[in-house]
Amino acid sequence: MLGVAGLLLSGCGWRNDKSQPVIEFSRVPQADQGGRDKHDIIEGRVTGAAPGEQIVLYAKSGNWWVQPLPSRPFTKIQKFSNWTNATHLGTEYAALLVKPGFAAPAELPSLPGRGGLVSAVAIVKGANAAPSPSIHFSGYEWRVRNAVSSRGGKDRPYDPKNAWTDATGALHLRIARSANEWSCAEVSNTRSLGYGTYSFTVRDTSHLEPAGVFGMFTWDYARADQSFGEAAIEISRWGDPAAKNAQYILQPHYVAANVDRFTAPSGALTHSFHWEPGRMSFRTTRGPTRDEKAPVIAEHVFTSGIPVPGIESVRMNLYVYSQRSKVAFANGAEVVIEKFEYLP
C-alpha cells in the first residue's frame, strides 16, 4: 500500500504542518485523462479531524471534478480514521477535510486552500500503474481484488492468482490454501452500467461446501450509508449443511422482506436480475442461456428499497463464511463463470 502524506495548503504555499490535520493516501488510482467510463478505488487516512468533519474528493481532468458524484460529494471518515470511496480517473487526485456546512462545487478550476470551512487539503499525482491488476472477461475489464476483506466474518487475504480466464474465455474464481489461511477471490467491473439486465452463466456450483460463498452483486461506495446499494445473488448454505443453498438479496439482510431463499440444483445455471426504477426482478434458469423458454428454477421481484444507479460496479466473489458456520471450510473451491452479459 502507498503511504503518501498529504500536503497542507496555506496562504503562503505548500508546507507540512504537524500542528494541523494531516491527510494521507494509502491507495492512489492510476493517472488518466479522465472521463465517466472508468473508475477505481481511492483510500487514505486523516489524523487530527474534528467531530463532524468529512472528506471531499476531487479528480483533475482539465479542471477539478468532485468525486464520486456531484450528488454524493462527501466521504465519511471511518473507524481508525480511514476513508474509502470510488473515483473517476484523473491526472491528479485531491482530498479536502471540511467542516459541516461546506458546499462542494461540482467543478473547480483550482482547489481552495486551508481556511474557513476547509481544515486541510492534500493532492497526489495519479499512479504510474493501476493499484490492482485487472483481467478481461466477456468484453469488460475487471479489477482483481488484492486487499484483505472481512466478508464472512473474518479478515482474509484476496490473492489475484485466484482469478483468471482460460483459453475459452471463461472466468475462474478460486479459494486456495495460502500458508495457514484460506485466500479468496473477487473481481469488479471498472465501469458503472446502471439500470438494465445483468446475467451470469455459471457452471455447476452444487459442489460448494456449506461454508463457501459465491456472490454476484452490485456495490456502490458512494452509498456507504445505504448498505452500499448492494443487491446480490448468492450461492451458499452459510455454514449450515441443512439450509437451502441460494438466495436473492437486497441489503440490509436483516430485513426479512429483503431475502428470498431457494435451492439451486446441480448443472449449469444462468442467474440474472433486471434493475429498473423502483424494481429489481431476479431469475435463475437451467442451462447456459437466458432464453425465455429455459426452465425456471427460481424468481423473485423486489419493489422496496431499490437502489438507484451511482458509481456502482457489478462484482463476483468467492470466499469463506466463518461468522456463525456450523462446519469449518475444509477443501478449497473453484467456480467457473462461462459468461457475463449486460443489456441496457
C-alpha positions as CSV (number, residue, x, y, z in Angstrom):
1,M,0.0,0.0,0.0
2,L,1.1,3.6,-0.6
3,G,1.8,5.9,2.3
4,V,1.6,9.3,0.7
5,A,1.4,12.1,3.2
6,G,-1.0,14.9,2.4
7,L,0.4,18.4,1.8
8,L,-1.4,21.2,3.6
9,L,-2.2,24.3,1.5
10,S,-1.9,27.6,3.3
11,G,-1.9,31.2,2.2
12,C,1.8,31.1,1.8
13,G,2.0,28.0,-0.3
14,W,2.6,24.3,0.3
15,R,4.1,23.1,3.6
16,N,4.0,20.3,6.1
17,D,2.5,21.3,9.4
18,K,2.2,18.8,12.1
19,S,0.0,21.1,14.2
20,Q,-2.8,20.9,11.7
21,P,-4.8,17.9,10.5
22,V,-3.0,15.6,8.0
23,I,-4.5,13.7,5.1
24,E,-2.6,10.6,3.7
25,F,-3.4,8.5,0.7
26,S,-2.9,4.7,1.0
27,R,-4.4,3.7,-2.4
28,V,-4.0,6.0,-5.4
29,P,-5.6,5.2,-8.8
30,Q,-3.6,5.4,-12.0
31,A,-3.1,8.7,-13.8
32,D,-5.6,9.1,-16.7
33,Q,-7.1,11.9,-18.7
34,G,-10.4,11.1,-17.0
35,G,-14.0,10.7,-18.0
36,R,-17.0,8.8,-16.7
37,D,-16.3,5.5,-18.4
38,K,-14.0,4.1,-15.8
39,H,-13.4,4.3,-12.1
40,D,-11.2,2.9,-9.4
41,I,-11.0,2.9,-5.6
42,I,-9.2,5.6,-3.6
43,E,-8.3,5.3,0.1
44,G,-6.5,7.1,2.8
45,R,-6.3,8.2,6.4
46,V,-6.7,11.5,8.2
47,T,-5.3,12.5,11.6
48,G,-6.5,15.3,13.7
49,A,-10.0,15.6,12.2
50,A,-12.6,17.3,14.4
51,P,-16.0,15.7,15.1
52,G,-18.4,16.2,12.1
53,E,-15.7,16.8,9.6
54,Q,-15.7,14.8,6.4
55,I,-13.6,14.3,3.3
56,V,-14.4,15.8,-0.1
57,L,-12.6,14.1,-3.1
58,Y,-11.7,15.7,-6.4
59,A,-10.1,14.3,-9.6
60,K,-8.3,16.5,-12.1
61,S,-9.3,16.2,-15.7
62,G,-8.7,19.7,-17.1
63,N,-10.5,21.2,-14.1
64,W,-11.1,19.5,-10.8
65,W,-14.2,17.4,-10.6
66,V,-15.9,16.4,-7.3
67,Q,-15.9,12.6,-6.7
68,P,-17.5,10.2,-6.8
69,L,-20.7,12.2,-7.9
70,P,-21.9,15.7,-7.6
71,S,-24.9,14.3,-5.7
72,R,-22.7,12.4,-3.3
73,P,-19.7,14.7,-2.6
74,F,-18.9,13.6,0.9
75,T,-16.8,10.7,2.1
76,K,-17.2,9.7,5.7
77,I,-14.2,9.2,8.0
78,Q,-14.5,5.7,9.3
79,K,-13.2,3.8,12.3
80,F,-9.5,4.2,12.9
81,S,-9.6,7.5,10.9
82,N,-9.6,5.7,7.5
83,W,-11.7,6.8,4.4
84,T,-12.5,4.9,1.2
85,N,-14.6,5.8,-1.9
86,A,-14.7,5.3,-5.6
87,T,-13.5,8.0,-8.0
88,H,-13.5,8.5,-11.8
89,L,-9.9,8.8,-13.1
90,G,-7.8,11.9,-13.4
91,T,-4.2,13.0,-13.7
92,E,-4.2,14.1,-10.0
93,Y,-6.4,13.4,-7.0
94,A,-7.2,15.6,-4.1
95,A,-8.8,15.2,-0.7
96,L,-10.2,18.0,1.4
97,L,-11.0,17.8,5.1
98,V,-14.1,20.0,5.5
99,K,-16.2,21.2,8.3
100,P,-20.0,20.9,8.5
101,G,-21.7,23.4,6.1
102,F,-19.1,23.1,3.3
103,A,-20.8,23.2,-0.1
104,A,-18.8,21.1,-2.6
105,P,-18.7,22.6,-6.1
106,A,-19.1,20.0,-8.8
107,E,-16.2,21.6,-10.8
108,L,-13.3,23.9,-9.8
109,P,-10.5,25.5,-11.9
110,S,-8.4,25.4,-8.8
111,L,-8.8,23.9,-5.3
112,P,-9.5,26.0,-2.2
113,G,-6.7,26.5,0.3
114,R,-6.9,25.7,4.0
115,G,-9.1,28.1,5.9
116,G,-12.7,28.8,6.7
117,L,-14.6,25.5,6.3
118,V,-11.6,23.7,4.9
119,S,-9.3,22.2,7.5
120,A,-6.8,20.5,5.2
121,V,-6.1,19.8,1.6
122,A,-3.9,17.0,0.1
123,I,-3.0,16.4,-3.5
124,V,-1.3,13.5,-5.1
125,K,-0.4,12.7,-8.7
126,G,-2.0,9.7,-10.3
127,A,0.0,6.5,-10.0
128,N,2.0,5.2,-12.9
129,A,0.0,2.0,-12.9
130,A,-3.3,0.8,-11.6
131,P,-3.1,-0.2,-7.9
132,S,-4.8,-3.6,-8.6
133,P,-4.3,-6.0,-11.5
134,S,-7.1,-6.5,-14.0
135,I,-8.4,-9.1,-16.4
136,H,-10.7,-9.1,-19.4
137,F,-13.8,-11.2,-19.4
138,S,-16.9,-11.1,-21.5
139,G,-15.9,-7.9,-23.2
140,Y,-15.3,-5.9,-19.9
141,E,-12.3,-5.0,-17.8
142,W,-12.5,-6.4,-14.3
143,R,-10.4,-5.2,-11.3
144,V,-9.0,-8.1,-9.3
145,R,-9.0,-7.6,-5.6
146,N,-5.6,-7.8,-3.9
147,A,-6.5,-6.5,-0.4
148,V,-7.8,-8.1,2.7
149,S,-11.6,-8.3,3.2
150,S,-13.7,-9.1,6.3
151,R,-16.6,-10.6,4.3
152,G,-17.7,-13.7,6.0
153,G,-16.8,-12.5,9.5
154,K,-13.0,-12.8,9.4
155,D,-10.2,-10.9,7.7
156,R,-8.9,-13.0,4.8
157,P,-6.4,-12.3,2.0
158,Y,-7.6,-12.0,-1.5
159,D,-5.0,-13.3,-4.0
160,P,-5.0,-12.1,-7.6
161,K,-3.8,-15.6,-8.6
162,N,-7.2,-16.9,-7.5
163,A,-8.9,-15.2,-10.5
164,W,-8.1,-15.9,-14.2
165,T,-9.6,-16.6,-17.6
166,D,-8.9,-19.8,-19.5
167,A,-8.4,-20.5,-23.2
168,T,-12.2,-20.5,-23.8
169,G,-12.7,-17.1,-22.2
170,A,-14.4,-18.5,-19.0
171,L,-13.6,-16.8,-15.7
172,H,-12.3,-19.0,-12.8
173,L,-12.6,-17.9,-9.2
174,R,-10.8,-20.0,-6.5
175,I,-10.5,-20.3,-2.7
176,A,-7.0,-21.7,-2.1
177,R,-4.8,-22.5,0.9
178,S,-2.2,-19.8,1.5
179,A,0.2,-20.7,4.3
180,N,-2.2,-21.4,7.2
181,E,-5.0,-19.4,5.8
182,W,-7.7,-19.6,3.0
183,S,-7.2,-16.9,0.3
184,C,-10.3,-15.8,-1.6
185,A,-11.1,-14.1,-4.9
186,E,-13.1,-11.1,-6.1
187,V,-13.4,-9.2,-9.4
188,S,-15.2,-5.9,-10.0
189,N,-16.2,-4.2,-13.2
190,T,-14.3,-0.9,-13.8
191,R,-17.5,0.6,-15.4
192,S,-20.8,1.6,-13.9
193,L,-23.6,0.1,-16.0
194,G,-26.7,1.3,-14.3
195,Y,-30.2,0.2,-15.0
196,G,-30.6,-2.9,-17.2
197,T,-30.4,-6.7,-17.2
198,Y,-27.3,-8.5,-15.7
199,S,-26.8,-12.2,-16.3
200,F,-24.2,-14.7,-15.2
201,T,-23.9,-18.1,-16.8
202,V,-22.2,-20.4,-14.2
203,R,-21.1,-24.0,-14.3
204,D,-22.2,-26.4,-11.6
205,T,-21.9,-25.0,-8.1
206,S,-23.5,-27.9,-6.2
207,H,-20.1,-29.0,-5.0
208,L,-19.6,-25.8,-3.0
209,E,-19.0,-26.6,0.7
210,P,-21.6,-25.2,3.2
211,A,-19.2,-22.5,4.4
212,G,-18.3,-21.4,0.9
213,V,-20.0,-18.4,-0.7
214,F,-20.2,-17.4,-4.4
215,G,-21.7,-14.0,-4.9
216,M,-22.8,-11.9,-7.9
217,F,-23.7,-8.4,-6.8
218,T,-23.6,-4.7,-7.1
219,W,-21.6,-2.4,-4.8
220,D,-21.6,1.4,-4.6
221,Y,-19.0,3.1,-2.3
222,A,-20.9,6.3,-2.7
223,R,-23.8,4.7,-0.7
224,A,-21.9,3.6,2.3
225,D,-24.8,4.8,4.5
226,Q,-27.3,2.8,2.5
227,S,-25.6,-0.7,2.7
228,F,-23.5,0.3,-0.3
229,G,-26.6,-0.2,-2.6
230,E,-25.9,-3.9,-2.6
231,A,-28.1,-6.3,-4.5
232,A,-26.9,-9.8,-4.8
233,I,-27.4,-13.4,-6.0
234,E,-25.5,-15.6,-3.5
235,I,-24.8,-19.3,-3.7
236,S,-24.2,-20.6,-0.1
237,R,-25.6,-22.6,2.7
238,W,-24.0,-20.1,5.1
239,G,-22.3,-22.9,7.1
240,D,-25.5,-24.9,7.6
241,P,-25.5,-28.2,5.7
242,A,-29.3,-28.5,6.0
243,A,-30.0,-25.0,4.6
244,K,-31.1,-24.0,1.1
245,N,-28.0,-23.2,-1.0
246,A,-29.0,-19.9,-2.7
247,Q,-30.7,-16.6,-2.2
248,Y,-31.6,-13.3,-3.8
249,I,-31.0,-10.3,-1.5
250,L,-31.2,-6.6,-1.1
251,Q,-29.2,-5.2,1.8
252,P,-29.7,-4.8,4.6
253,H,-30.1,-8.6,5.0
254,Y,-31.7,-8.3,8.5
255,V,-34.9,-7.0,6.9
256,A,-36.9,-10.3,6.3
257,A,-38.5,-9.0,3.1
258,N,-35.1,-8.3,1.6
259,V,-34.1,-12.0,1.3
260,D,-35.6,-14.8,-0.8
261,R,-34.0,-18.2,-0.3
262,F,-34.2,-21.0,-2.9
263,T,-32.4,-24.2,-3.9
264,A,-30.1,-24.1,-6.9
265,P,-29.8,-27.6,-8.5
266,S,-26.7,-29.1,-10.0
267,G,-25.6,-28.4,-13.5
268,A,-25.1,-25.2,-15.5
269,L,-27.4,-22.3,-14.4
270,T,-28.0,-18.7,-15.6
271,H,-28.7,-16.2,-12.8
272,S,-29.9,-12.8,-13.7
273,F,-31.5,-9.6,-12.4
274,H,-33.3,-6.8,-14.2
275,W,-32.8,-3.5,-12.5
276,E,-35.2,-0.6,-13.2
277,P,-36.5,2.4,-11.2
278,G,-38.2,1.0,-8.0
279,R,-38.0,-2.6,-9.1
280,M,-35.5,-5.5,-9.3
281,S,-36.5,-8.8,-10.8
282,F,-34.3,-11.8,-10.1
283,R,-34.4,-15.1,-12.0
284,T,-32.5,-18.4,-12.2
285,T,-32.9,-20.7,-15.2
286,R,-31.4,-24.1,-16.0
287,G,-28.8,-24.2,-18.7
288,P,-26.4,-21.6,-20.3
289,T,-28.9,-19.2,-21.6
290,R,-31.4,-16.5,-20.6
291,D,-33.9,-17.8,-23.2
292,E,-37.5,-17.3,-22.0
293,K,-38.1,-21.0,-22.8
294,A,-35.4,-22.2,-20.4
295,P,-36.7,-24.0,-17.3
296,V,-37.1,-21.6,-14.4
297,I,-35.6,-22.6,-11.2
298,A,-36.5,-19.6,-9.1
299,E,-37.6,-16.0,-9.5
300,H,-38.4,-13.1,-7.2
301,V,-39.3,-9.4,-7.5
302,F,-38.3,-6.7,-5.0
303,T,-40.2,-3.4,-5.1
304,S,-39.0,-1.7,-1.9
305,G,-35.6,-0.3,-1.0
306,I,-34.4,-0.5,-4.6
307,P,-31.0,1.4,-5.0
308,V,-30.6,4.0,-7.8
309,P,-27.5,3.9,-10.1
310,G,-24.5,5.9,-9.0
311,I,-20.9,4.8,-9.2
312,E,-21.7,1.1,-8.5
313,S,-19.8,-1.8,-10.0
314,V,-21.0,-5.3,-10.6
315,R,-18.8,-7.8,-8.9
316,M,-18.3,-11.5,-8.4
317,N,-16.5,-13.1,-5.4
318,L,-15.8,-16.5,-3.8
319,Y,-15.0,-16.5,-0.1
320,V,-15.2,-18.4,3.2
321,Y,-18.1,-17.8,5.6
322,S,-17.0,-18.2,9.2
323,Q,-19.1,-15.9,11.3
324,R,-21.6,-18.5,12.5
325,S,-20.7,-21.5,10.4
326,K,-21.7,-24.9,11.9
327,V,-18.9,-26.6,9.9
328,A,-15.4,-25.5,9.0
329,F,-14.3,-24.9,5.5
330,A,-12.1,-27.8,4.5
331,N,-11.2,-28.4,0.9
332,G,-10.9,-25.2,-1.2
333,A,-13.3,-24.4,-4.1
334,E,-13.4,-23.2,-7.6
335,V,-16.3,-21.7,-9.5
336,V,-16.4,-21.1,-13.3
337,I,-18.4,-18.3,-14.9
338,E,-18.9,-19.0,-18.6
339,K,-20.3,-15.6,-19.5
340,F,-21.4,-12.3,-18.1
341,E,-23.9,-10.2,-20.1
342,Y,-25.4,-6.8,-19.6
343,L,-28.3,-5.4,-21.7
344,P,-29.4,-1.8,-21.1
